[in-house]
């Protein structure tokens, strides 16, 4: 599945984009936001967008988001290359970012 700048409301990262679906009263969402922000801060060409699932219901339904946090990692073209439900670790986010970067640079 591919997501666009218009759907996300932010430009896609040159290397990857991390999309986090959160909800207002979700404590794990806050922890996930910190982990993702830390990973993004140490990676070049990576964008991050945190979407409130209540404000983006159509996109959340299309993507099958049924729990928060849900984190999607997109490659540079917007293709979803990794998906996690629940709070990921910093190592998991970094690994997903590496996978996203290699997804575009590797021929299919």
VEXDRENVO-352931 format. One record per residue: x, y, z of N, C-alpha, C, O in turn; residue number from 1. Coordinates in steps of 0.001 Angstrom, whole numbers, plus 500000, padded with zeros to 6 digits. Layout:
<atoms>
      n.X      n.Y      n.Z     ca.X     ca.Y     ca.Z      c.X      c.Y      c.Z      o.X      o.Y      o.Z   lumvex
        X        Y        Z        X        Y        Z        X        Y        Z        X        Y        Z      NUM
...
</atoms>
This chain:
<atoms>
      n.X      n.Y      n.Z     ca.X     ca.Y     ca.Z      c.X      c.Y      c.Z      o.X      o.Y      o.Z   lumvex
   500839   498835   500000   500000   500000   500000   500891   501237   500000   501918   501275   500677        1
   500495   502225   499251   501266   503453   499110   500462   504639   499641   499269   504766   499366        2
   501133   505508   500409   500525   506721   500943   501157   507937   500289   502312   507899   499866        3
   500391   509012   500211   500865   510214   499545   501026   511367   500526   500524   511333   501650        4
   501739   512383   500066   501906   513606   500838   500550   514203   501185   500349   514676   502303        5
   499624   514184   500242   498292   514748   500476   497553   514011   501590   496893   514639   502418        6
   497661   512694   501614   496980   511911   502650   497575   512159   504037   496861   512179   505040        7
   498885   512347   504071   499580   512490   505349   499638   513919   505861   499747   514148   507066        8
   499566   514869   504959   499662   516267   505355   501079   516753   505552   501284   517883   505995        9
   502060   515931   505235   503477   516311   505295   504179   515716   504087   503722   514737   503498       10
   505299   516327   503734   506101   515786   502639   506751   514475   503072   507165   514319   504221       11
   506832   513545   502138   507525   512294   502410   509009   512568   502602   509568   513471   501981       12
   509635   511791   503457   511068   511923   503664   511836   511438   502446   511355   510578   501707       13
   513019   511980   502234   513851   511562   501101   514235   510090   501205   514387   509409   500190       14
   514388   509607   502421   514803   508228   502655   513657   507360   503174   513502   506207   502772       15
   512856   507936   504075   511767   507176   504701   510830   508140   505424   511167   509300   505662       16
   509649   507634   505767   508688   508391   506553   508093   507462   507596   507700   506335   507293       17
   508033   507949   508830   507405   507192   509909   506046   507828   510181   505946   509020   510471       18
   505008   507011   510081   503641   507467   510331   503158   506780   511601   503109   505553   511677       19
   502806   507582   512592   502298   507042   513846   500839   507424   513996   500491   508602   513926       20
   499985   506435   514201   498588   506675   514531   498462   506588   516045   498790   505570   516653       21
   497981   507672   516642   497856   507765   518090   496434   508126   518464   495602   508419   517605       22
   496168   508100   519760   494912   508617   520287   495229   509464   521514   496278   509301   522136       23
   494336   510347   521849   494568   511359   522880   494954   510778   524230   495876   511277   524875       24
   494268   509742   524663   494484   509225   526015   495343   507971   526044   495195   507140   526939       25
   496221   507829   525095   497043   506628   524955   498452   506866   525507   499265   507539   524874       26
   498735   506311   526687   500066   506464   527284   501163   505820   526427   502220   506427   526256       27
   500953   504613   525882   501991   504048   525014   502259   504900   523767   503352   504851   523203       28
   501267   505675   523343   501463   506559   522186   502497   507629   522490   503321   507960   521637       29
   502459   508172   523700   503436   509188   524088   504838   508591   524127   505793   509217   523666       30
   504966   507393   524672   506268   506724   524721   506765   506422   523310   507949   506583   523013       31
   505859   505988   522453   506222   505688   521063   506686   506948   520353   507664   506909   519606       32
   506008   508052   520571   506395   509321   519951   507834   509679   520309   508592   510131   519450       33
   508218   509479   521574   509583   509789   522001   510597   508867   521327   511661   509318   520903       34
   510276   507597   521228   511167   506633   520576   511338   506991   519099   512457   507020   518586       35
   510228   507261   518426   510288   507597   517001   511054   508907   516790   511890   508999   515891       36
   510772   509907   517606   511483   511181   517470   512984   511005   517659   513778   511640   516964       37
   513373   510150   518593   514799   509888   518808   515423   509208   517592   516523   509568   517174       38
   514733   508239   517034   515250   507544   515851   515347   508485   514660   516336   508466   513926       39
   514330   509302   514469   514301   510240   513344   515384   511302   513495   515977   511726   512503       40
   515648   511734   514721   516658   512769   514965   518058   512308   514575   518924   513135   514288       41
   518284   511014   514562   519612   510491   514237   519680   509884   512838   520645   509198   512502       42
   518669   510134   512034   518626   509573   510674   518385   510697   509671   517462   511493   509840       43
   519191   510762   508653   519018   511778   507614   517903   511388   506661   517727   510212   506343       44
   517146   512392   506204   516139   512171   505171   514903   511432   505614   514216   510821   504796       45
   514610   511478   506906   513447   510766   507439   512441   511772   507997   512794   512639   508797       46
   511194   511647   507569   510110   512492   508074   509295   511690   509083   509288   510459   509061       47
   508609   512411   509967   507762   511776   510970   506455   512544   511052   506450   513774   511107       48
   505356   511818   511060   504044   512438   511250   503269   511598   512256   503214   510372   512156       49
   502675   512280   513224   501856   511626   514244   500413   512040   513989   500063   513211   514141       50
   499584   511092   513605   498194   511364   513260   497263   510866   514356   497382   509728   514811       51
   496343   511714   514775   495319   511313   515732   494287   510492   514963   493661   510988   514026       52
   494117   509249   515360   493229   508346   514630   491793   508866   514605   491058   508588   513657       53
   491383   509613   515623   490026   510165   515654   489843   511263   514604   488726   511499   514144       54
   490922   511928   514227   490852   512984   513222   491132   512472   511807   490920   513189   510829       55
   491603   511244   511706   491936   510641   510405   491292   509263   510296   491950   508275   509971       56
   489986   509222   510577   489287   507932   510625   489277   507207   509286   489467   505991   509247       57
   489061   507922   508193   489003   507261   506882   490348   506617   506541   490393   505477   506077       58
   491431   507339   506770   492759   506780   506488   493050   505620   507431   493589   504595   507012       59
   492695   505779   508702   492895   504697   509662   492123   503449   509285   492642   502339   509406       60
   490887   503616   508830   490080   502468   508401   490682   501818   507167   490770   500592   507085       61
   491096   502636   506208   491708   502103   504983   492952   501273   505285   493226   500276   504616       62
   493698   501699   506302   494935   501007   506667   494721   499917   507716   495665   499227   508102       63
   493488   499764   508172   493194   498725   509159   493775   499010   510531   494165   498086   511244       64
   493837   500284   510909   494351   500656   512229   493248   500403   513245   492212   501068   513233       65
   493480   499430   514129   492478   499107   515135   493017   499202   516558   492314   498895   517521       66
   494265   499627   516681   494875   499810   517990   495872   500964   517885   496494   501179   516845       67
   496005   501695   518987   497020   502746   519028   498011   502415   520126   497618   501922   521183       68
   499281   502676   519895   499833   503232   518671   499977   502164   517587   500215   500989   517866       69
   499825   502610   516359   500201   501819   515188   501214   502650   514435   500980   503826   514155       70
   502341   502041   514107   503428   502739   513430   503664   502090   512071   503828   500876   511959       71
   503675   502932   511044   503990   502491   509694   505297   503142   509272   505524   504321   509544       72
   506144   502390   508619   507360   502956   508047   507232   502840   506541   507029   501757   505993       73
   507357   503986   505886   507230   504071   504433   508595   504276   503810   509471   504902   504407       74
   508776   503746   502602   509997   504052   501871   509858   505431   501230   508861   506116   501455       75
   510828   505838   500449   510838   507182   499873   509676   507426   498908   509323   508576   498647       76
   509082   506359   498377   507963   506504   497449   506608   506481   498147   505573   506663   497505       77
   506614   506255   499476   505371   506195   500231   504826   504802   500421   503749   504629   500992       78
   505553   503803   499951   505127   502411   500092   505359   501948   501533   506434   502170   502091       79
   504346   501301   502140   504488   500778   503497   505414   499561   503446   505131   498582   502757       80
   506534   499639   504194   507478   498524   504221   507496   497809   505571   507907   496652   505654       81
   507057   498489   506620   506968   497875   507944   505764   498431   508679   505340   499565   508453       82
   505226   497610   509561   504055   498004   510353   504187   497373   511733   504579   496213   511862       83
   503856   498149   512763   503889   497627   514131   502695   498156   514894   502335   499328   514777       84
   502089   497289   515671   501028   497690   516593   501615   497616   517994   502257   496632   518360       85
   501388   498661   518767   502008   498726   520081   503274   499550   520011   503656   500040   518948       86
   503917   499697   521144   505105   500547   521236   506356   499806   520784   506741   498812   521400       87
   507003   500281   519705   508237   499651   519251   509433   500135   520063   509371   501176   520717       88
   510510   499379   520016   511763   499804   520641   512539   500683   519661   512234   500715   518469       89
   513520   501379   520162   514370   502202   519314   515066   501341   518265   515167   501745   517106       90
   515541   500177   518650   516206   499276   517705   515252   498836   516599   515658   498735   515442       91
   513999   498575   516935   513018   498170   515928   512743   499297   514937   512624   499051   513737       92
   512643   500520   515425   512404   501655   514524   513607   501853   513618   513441   502066   512417       93
   514803   501788   514163   516011   501958   513340   516123   500864   512289   516501   501134   511148       94
   515799   499639   512664   515826   498529   511710   514813   498750   510588   515107   498490   509421       95
   513630   499225   510943   512594   499495   509938   513028   500619   509005   512752   500565   507807       96
   513702   501637   509537   514194   502725   508696   515256   502222   507716   515287   502637   506557       97
   516115   501338   508185   517114   500734   507284   516439   499920   506188   516859   499967   505031       98
   515401   499179   506544   514659   498389   505558   513994   499288   504535   513967   498970   503346       99
   513457   500410   504994   512797   501350   504076   513802   501945   503097   513513   502082   501908      100
   514975   502297   503597   516002   502885   502731   516494   501887   501696   516758   502262   500554      101
   516620   500628   502077   517102   499616   501131   516002   499156   500186   516297   498622   499117      102
   514750   499351   500553   513638   498936   499689   513633   499705   498373   513314   499143   497325      103
   513978   500966   498421   513984   501787   497207   515268   501588   496423   515255   501597   495192      104
   516379   501409   497131   517659   501298   496431   517887   499918   495829   518746   499759   494962      105
   517127   498912   496279   517268   497563   495744   516291   497323   494612   515111   497647   494743      106
   516757   496756   493493   515824   496435   492417   514902   495315   492813   515297   494404   493541      107
   513677   495374   492342   512682   494359   492676   512656   493295   491620   511880   492345   491720      108
</atoms>
